Amino acid sequence: MASHLEQLPITPLKQDPAWKHVQMFRHGDRVQLKCIYCEKVFKGGGIHRIKEHLAKQKGNAATCLCVPPDVRDLMQQSLNGAVSKRRKKDKIVEEIMNVNLIPREVDPFDNECDADTGVQFIGAPHTLEPSPNLLLNGAGTSGGATGDNRRKRGKEKSFANADSLAHGNNGLGAKQVNNHLHAAIGKFLFDIGAPMDAVNSIFFQPMVDAIVSVGSESLLPSQNDIRGWVLKNSVEEVKANVDKIAAAWGKTGCSVLADTFPSLYWTPCAVCCLDMILRDFAKIGWINAIIEQARSITRFMYNHSVVLNMMRRYTSGVDVVESAVTRSATNFTTLKRIVDLKHNLQSMVTSQEWVDSPYSKKPAGLEMLDIVSNQSFWSSCALITRLTIPLLQLLRIVGNKKQPAMGYVYAGMYRAKEAIKRELNKRENYLTYWNIIDHWWQQQWQHPLYAAGFYLNPKFFYSFEGDLPNEILSGMFDCIERLVPETIVQDKIVKEMNCSYKSGAGDFGRKMAIRAREIMLPAEWWLTYGGSCPNLARLAIRVLSQTCCSLGLNLNRSSSGQLYDVRNSLEHQRLKDLVFVQYNLRLKQIGYEEKIEDSVDPLSIDANSLVEDWVREDTCLGDCSNSDWMALDSHAVNTMSLGSPVDGIDELGAVFDDYEVLKRVKDED
């Protein structure tokens, strides 16, 4: 029979254990399964029928007379586990339907007036009545693209998948369950005054999963539980995590401590310095004028729901305002976003929909039409973008919380000045911007750490043609003298530099090491290939493992503030432990926050301090009757990145041949 059957491969995607004991064939347009023990062919029924066959379970399939006992027992265990799992899922579905869905008429706050405050509680419209006939699926959304975008960011999983809720596929029931869940979470956060981005915590989804897994058997923790054994266990868990991090300090020479020991450098925050540079760029007359014109567009759009909805439709849901790590950087990231969306905005203001809109007749609407139709405006925006992209790129690098940036700062500043010179050509023109950079970078440029970081980064060191500038070598020697107090070790480092590192001898010259110069972080490269130069490698890892950013965490200071008000020594220690847990758990979330950084809603309170100048309209303080936030079309929001070139270190390149940039020559007049 096998002669006219085409055997098919069993792919790794088929995870059921029964697939290891069958062969799969194609017969015409049908797929057939064959037991490898008794060679019985099954023309239908799927893998579950094979499993019953191997388990010798009578009913849907003939039993296998040749199956080994251990295989038979394994198949029976698999069948029993599937039945138990299905019953548990059905129980959860029943609990959700019978306990969580509360009829609307039992709400004591619905459309009633508070006698003390005179505030009327207004019930939410279109509340669905629970129905036993509703079948649930695993969409897990509350409607629209907002839920979809959250799932794309890995922030929101469905409450339960299709199997775990029911055997049907009616999305209305799933939406009803999730709406009730989301509303309950929202009321809790509103009641305690928590920020709305509390749901961004990496610990939020595990909390929900734990509640769902326990089901109706769960007992809510008391206040004493939270402040007692729960806090105690969290302290121990965080301490264990901190100990793991501290174990790496001996290898990298880095810690979280900052002081004035003679073997350490104190350097200002590079992000703050770059922010000052961008702030002064924005004060230059023609740049400031373009920024104000662009702001007039965004303020008009973001203060009228009709215009904002229209804009988002024409931009496929992409917001025009793009927040960055600082307010000054936001000015230029938003200009870049506006340039990227040029044709979308022009299509909007020339559409019949815009012409027919009453907002197109308003003074701000007419001004928007003039600006968007002005070619000079777009040319200026494009030039500003080209002048500032390298600075924004460096800002992104030094502010990156996932990789140390010490090895890239020198190269980033070179690229920034090189780009300005290339765009403006005439020396009297580009020196205006160079002088701003030099003014704010002066105190950092003189620190040897940045020069040593450039020298020890193999990506840049081995690509440099000719002799390195003396200031880079001097910075490297300064670091050796400052960070390595033992003179014997200093001499060994210099010898290893001259004999091995400069010539690329030994492991440094391996093909693997050469390829790794471009793809590995410099500290990892030294850790991997620096074994023949242990003293130089130890110094290199210490320098290249340093961060350059001191931007603080967005922490709730209430707990730390209470420390100064508590006089009881036992409670004081409890609060110290709470602050310890809070700060370190927030540090644990840094990598996760980096992933969602580009998806901040410009209208969010959390982004207000960064984008205020782009969305604030003073007239709204007096009359907001035409600015109903509930009219916003949340389905149109799209957090997809437009592919801004400020996302990595690849744009830094590897060619540094402009002597004027290297020497930082200023105007001699």
N, C-alpha and C positions, 0 to 999 in steps of 0.2 A: 504493500500500500504506500510505503514511503516514497516509491518511485515517482508518483504523480502529485506529491505534496511538497510545497516549498517551505523549508524550515526557516523560521524567523528568529532573530536574536531577542533575548530577554534583556531589556535595558535596565540600568541601575535605578530608573524611576519606579520600577515595580518592586515595592518594599515588602509586600506580604511574604511571610516565610514560606508559603506553599509554592511560590514561583521557583524555588530551588529544586523542586522535585517533579517538575513537568518539562515537557518540550512543547514549543509552540510552532504550528504550521499554518500555512495559508492554502486553502482549497478553493480555488475560484475567487469569489469575493467574500468568503467567509473565513474566520479564524477558528482553528480547532486546537484543543489541548490534549496532550498524551501523557499518561502516567509513566514515569521512567521505571517503575517496579513491575507492574503487571501489563504495561503497554496498552491499557484500555484507552480508547480515543473518545473524547467528549466533544460533541458538536455544538454544545451550548451550555449555559449555566454559569459561566465565569469561574473565577478562581475560588469563590466560596464553595462551589460544588466540588471542586477538586479537594479542598480542605476537608470537607465532610467525607469524601471518598477515602482519603488517607487516614482519617481518624476512625474509620470503620463505624461511622455514625449513619444509621439507616434512615431512609426517608426520601431524600432528594437524589441520591446517587447510590450506585452499587458499591459495596465495600471492597477495598483492596485486600487481596489475600496474601500479597507478597511484601507489604510494607514492613520495614524494620520496626521493632517495638519502640525505640527511642523517637523515631519520626512520628509514629502514631500518637504517642503521648504529647509530643510538641504541638501537633495539630489540634489535639483535644484541648490543650491549655489555651491555644489561640482562640478557639471557638468559645470557650468559657469566658475568656477575657472580653471578647467582643460583646457578649450578651450582658455582662456586668456593666460594661462601659455604657451601653445603650440605655440600660435601666437608670443609671445615674444621671445621664443627660436628660432623659424624659422627666425625671424627678425635678431637676433644675428648671425645666420648662414650665412644669406645673406650678412650682413655687413662684416663678416670676409672674405668671399669669394671674395666680390667685392672691398673691400678697402685695406685689409692687404696683399693680394697676388699680388705682383708687378712683371711683366714680367722681365726676366733677361736683355733684350736688353735695358731697360731704365736706367740701372745703369751707371752713368757718370764716375765711377772710374774703371770700368771693363777693364783690360788690357790696361790702359793708363799710360803714364809716366809723373811724376811731373817734370815740367821744371826747378824748382828751386833746387830740391833735387836730381834729377836723380833716384828716387826710383820708381820702377814699381809696380803698383797695380795689383795683380794677382787674377783673379776671382776664386771663389771656384768651383771645378769640380762637375759634375753631378748635376747642378742646375736644378730643375724641373720647367717646364712651367706650369702655372695655367691652369686648364681645368674645364669647367663648368660641365663636366660629373663625376668629382670625388666626391665620397660620403665619408663622414667623420664618424669616430667612436671616442670613448673616450679614446683611449689608452694613449694619452698624452705623448708619448715618442719621443725621437729623435733617437731612435734605440738602441738596445743592452741592456746590464744589468745595465748600469749606471743609466738610468732612473728608472729601477726597484728597484735598491738599494736605490735611493733617496726616492721613495715612501715608502719603508719599514721603513725608518727612520722618516717618517712623514714630510719630508722636501719639497717634490714636489708633488703637486696634479695635476691631469690632467687638461688641460686648460678648458675643458668642457666635460661632460659625453656624453654617446651615445645619450640620449634623447635630450640634449641641442644643439647638433650640427646638427644632421640630423637623418633621419629615416632609413638610410642605414647602411652598415657595411663594408665599404671599408677602410682598415687601411692606404692606401697610402695617401688619402686626409688628414687624421688626422696628419700623419707624416709631410706632407708638411706644414700645418698650424703651427704646433708646431716648426718645424725647423725655419720657418720665425720669429716666436715669440722669440725663443731663440737667434737667430742671432741678432735681433734688441736689445734685452737686453744686449747681449755681446758687441755690438758696443758702446752702451751708457757707460757701465762700462769701456771699454778700453779707450774711449775718455776722461773721467774725471780722469783716473788713479786710479780707485777704486780697492781694492784687490778683487781677484776672489771669495773669500769666503764671499763677501757681500751678495750673494744669500742665505747664511745660516741664515741671520737675520730672527727673528720670525715675523718681520713686512713686509717681502718681499711678501709672499703669500697674505696677506690681501690687499696689494697695488694692486697686479694683479687682485684679485677678485673684488675690487672696480672699477677698470677700465673696466673690462668685464661687470659688472652689469649695468654701465651707458651706455656703448656702444657708438654709434656715437654721442650721445648727450653730451658727456664729453667735457669740456673745460680745456685745460692744465693750470696749475697754473703759474702765472708769478713770477719773482724773488721777487717782492714786496709782493705777496701773501704769499710766503714761509717765508720770513723774517718778515712778518707782522702778520696777524691774525692767520696763521697756527702755527707759533712759540708761539704766545701768548696763544692759546688754549692748545698747548702741555705742556707749562709751568704749566698751571693750572691743567692739568690732572696729570702730574708727581707730583706736590705738594700734590695733594689729595692722591696719592698712598704713598708718603713719610709720610704723616700724619698718615695713617693707620699703617705703620710700627712703627713710633715713639710711637704710643699708647701702643705698647707691651713692651716698655722699662721699664715702671713702674713695670710690672709683672716679667720680666726676669732679671732686673737690668743690662741689656746690652744696649749699644748704639754703634754708629759708631765712637765715639770720643775716642781719646787716649791722655792722658796727665799724669802729675806726681802728681795727687792728692794723699794724704796719704792713702786713702781707696781703691786704685787700685794697681794691679800688672802689671809690664811690663815684658813680656816674649818674647824671640826671636821666630822667625818663625820655627815651627817644621819641615816643608817641607825642608827648607834650611839646617837644621841640619841633617836630614836624607840624603839629597843629598850629604853632605860632607862625611858622613859615607860610602855611596855607592861609592863615588869617590875614597876614600882611599882603599876600598876593591879592586877596579879595578887596583890599583897600585901594589898589591901583585903579585910577580913574575909569579907564575904559572897561576893565573887568568888572568893577562894581556896577557900572551902568548895565551891562549885559545880565548880571545876576539879578538886578532889580526888575528888569524886563521879564526874565524867566519867572521870577517870584509872582509877578502880577498874574501870570497865566495860571500857575498852580494854586494860588490863593482863591482865584475865581472858581476853579474846578472843584477844589476840595471843600468848598463851603456851600455848594448847591448840589443836592443829591441827583437832580435830573442831569446836570452837566457831568457829574462824576460818573454816573452810570453810562452815559453816552461815551465818555472818554474810554472807559474800561472795555466797552464793546469794541471800539475801534482799535484798541491795543491788545485785544485778546486777553483782557484781564490784568495786564501788567501795569503796575502803578508807575506814574511819572516821577514821583518823589522817591528817591532811594536813600535811606539813612545809612550813615557810616559810623565809625567809632567816635567821632567828634563832630561838633556843629560846623567847624570850618571845613572839615573833609566832606560833610554832607552837601555843602554848596557845590562842590565840584563833581561828586558822584551823581548828584541830581542833574547837573548840566550834561554830563556824559549820557545819562539815561534819556534826557530830552533829545539829544542828538540821535541816539539810537532809534527813537520813536518819531523822528521828523516826519516821515511820509505818512505815518498813522495819524498824527495830529493834523497835517495838512488835508488829508482825506476827510477828516471829521468836519473841519470848518468850511469845507467846500461842498459838503453833502446837502441834499435837500432836507434831510432831517434837521440839520443845524439851521438852515435858512428858515424853516418853518417854526423853529423853537423861539419862544418869547425871549429866552436868554441871549440870543444872538443880537437882539436889538438894544440890550442894556449897554451902558458905556463900557463896562468891563468886558463884555462880549465883543464889542466892536474893537476895543484895544487888543484883545486876544487875536482877532482876525488879522489886524494890521501887523502884529509881531510875527505870527506864524507865517505870514505871506512875505515877510521881509528877508530877502536873501542875505543882506548884510548881517542880520542877526544870526543867521545860521552859520555864516562863515566865521564870525567871531566866536560862536560857541564851539565850533570845531577846533579853532586854534587854541582856545583856552584848554580844551580837553587834551590836546596833544602836549601842551606845556605842563600839565599837571598829572597826567597818567603815571609817569615814573615816580612822582612823590606819593601818589595814592598807593602805588604798588609797594613802595618801601614801607608806607604806613601799615599796610596789610601784613607785610612780612614781620615787622617788629612787634606788631600787636597780636600776632598769631600765638594762641595759647597752647598749641600742640607741638611746636618745634622751636628750639632756641634760635635766635636770629643774629647772634654776635658775629658769625662768619659772613654775613651778607650786608651789613650796614655800610661799610666803606664802598663796596661795589654799587650799592643802591644809590648813594649820593653821587657817585661818578656818573651813573646813567641819567640821573635827574638833571644834572648840569649839562651833560652832553646833549640831551634832547632839547633843552632850552636853546643852546647854542645853535643846533642844527635848524631849529624852526625860525629863529630871528636873524641869523646870519651876521648882521652888523654888530660889532663889539659894543658900541655904545647902547645898543638895544638890549642885548642879553645880559650885560653887566648889571643892569637895574635889578634883575631877578637873582643873579648870582650874589649880589651884595646882601639881599634879604636872606638868602640861604646861609651865607657866611656869618652874618650877624647873629643868627640864632643857633647856628651849628658850632660856633667858635668854641664854646665851652666843652662841647662833646668831641669835636674833631681832635683836640689836643690830648685826649685820653688815649693811651697806647693800646687799650683793649681792642678798639676797632681796627687799628692797623695790624695788630697781631692776629685778629680774626681773619682778615683778608689773607695774610701770609700763610696761615695754617689751614686755610680752606683749599684742598687740592684742586677743586674745580677751577679756581682762579689762579692759583700759584703756578700750575703747570701750563696754563694757557697764555701766561704773560710773556710777550716777546721782548727781548732785551733785558737790561738790568732793571730791577725794581727800584722805584724812587727811594731816596735815602730816608724819607720820613717813615716809610713802611718798615724798613729795616731797623730804624731807631726805635720805633714803637715796639717791635718785637723784642729788642734787647732790653728796653725798659720793663717789659712784662717779665722777662726772665729774672731781672734783678729784684723786682718788687715781689713777685709771687713765689720765688724760690730762694729762700734766705741762705741755704747752704752753698758755699762757693764751689765745693767739689762737684755738686750736682749741676750747678750753672755751667761749669766747664764741660761736663759730659753732654749737656743739652746742645751747646754750641758745636761740639764735635759731631754729634749725631745729625745736626742740621747740615753741616758742610759735607760730611762724608756720605750720607745716605739720602736725606730728604731732597736736597738740591739736585742731585744727579739721578734721582729715581732708581737707586740701586736696591738690590735685594727684593723683598716682597713688594716694595713700592712700584717696581717695574713689571710686576706680573700683569698679564692681560686682564685677569679678573679685577685687579686693583685699578687699572687704567679705565676699564668700563665703569667701575663703581664710583669713580670721581664725579660722574654726572648724575648718578641715580641714588646714591646713599647720602644721608646727612653727614656732614664732615666729622662730627664726633664719633659716629658709628664707623666711619671709614678708618679713623685712627685706631679705634678699638679692635677692628678686624685685621688691619694690615700693619699696625705699628709695633708689632712685637719685637722687631730687631732694634728699635730705638725706644726702649722703655721709658727713659727719662723725658725725652721730647714728647712721646705719646701721652704721658701723664699730664704734662703741661697743656698740650693741645686739647685734650679732652676737657680739662678744667676751663680753659678759655672758651672753647666752642660750645660748652654746655650752658653758658650764661644767657639769661634772657635780657631784654633791653626795655621792657615795659613795666611800669609800676601802676598801671590803671587798677583801681580798687574794684572789688566785687560789689555787685548790687545786693547788699545784705540788709536784712531787717535788724536795725540796731537796738530794738527794744530790750532784748535779753541782756545785751552787754551794758546797756544803760542802767538796768536794774541792779547790777552788781554794786554800784556805788550807794544804793539806797538800803541795802540789806545789811543789818547788823548781826543777825544770827549766824554763827559760824557754820552750822550744818547746812542751812539754806543757801548761804553764800557759796559753799563748795558745790552744791547741786546746780546753782546757776552757772558757775564756772564750767562745770561739765557740759551743761546745755549749750553754752557758747562754743565750747570746743567741738561738740558734735555738729552744731549748725555751720560753723565756718568750714569745717573739713568736708561735710557733705556738699556744701556749695562748691568747694574746689573740685569735688568729684564730678560735678555737672559741667565743668568748663568745656570739655571736649564735645559734649552733646549740644551746648548752646552755640558753639561755633557752626554746627551744621544748619541751624535755623536762623543764623544771623541775617541772611539776605531776605528773609520772609517777613520782616517786621512790617506791620500795617502802619502806614504814615498817620492814620487817624487814631492810632492807639495812644492811650495815656502814657504807656511805657516808652513810646518813641517821641513824646511831645517835646522833651528838652532838646532833642537833636534836630527835629524838623519844624520847630515852631515858626521860624521865619518863612517857611515855605507853605504853611497851611493856615496861619493865623489871619483872620480878617476882623479888624477892630469893630466894624459896624455890626458884627454878629452879636456883640455884647448887648446891643440895644434891641435888636429885632432879629430873631431866628425863626420867624414864622414860616419862611420858605426853605428852611434847611432841616427837614425831618430826617434824622438818621435811620428811622425805621423804613424809609423808602429806598434805602440802598439795596442794590441787587447783589447779595452776597454770592450768588451763583457765578458772578463774573470775575471774582477775584482769582488771580493766577499768580502764584509765588515763584514761577519758573524764572531762573536767571537768564539774562540776555547774553551771557558769555563775556562778561567784562574781563579785560586783559590784566586785571589787578589781582588775580587769584593765586599766583604761585611765584616761584623763584626762577622759572625757566627764562622769563623775559630779561633777566639780568645779563644774559649772554656771557661771553668769555674773552672779548677783545677790549683791551685798554691801551690805546695808542695815542690819545690826545694829551700831549704834554701840558698844555695850558690847563686842562681840567685837572690833571693829576697834581699840579703845583698850586692850584687854586689862585691863579693870578687875578688880582683886582685892578680896578681902574687906578692908574698911577697919578692921575691929575688931582 
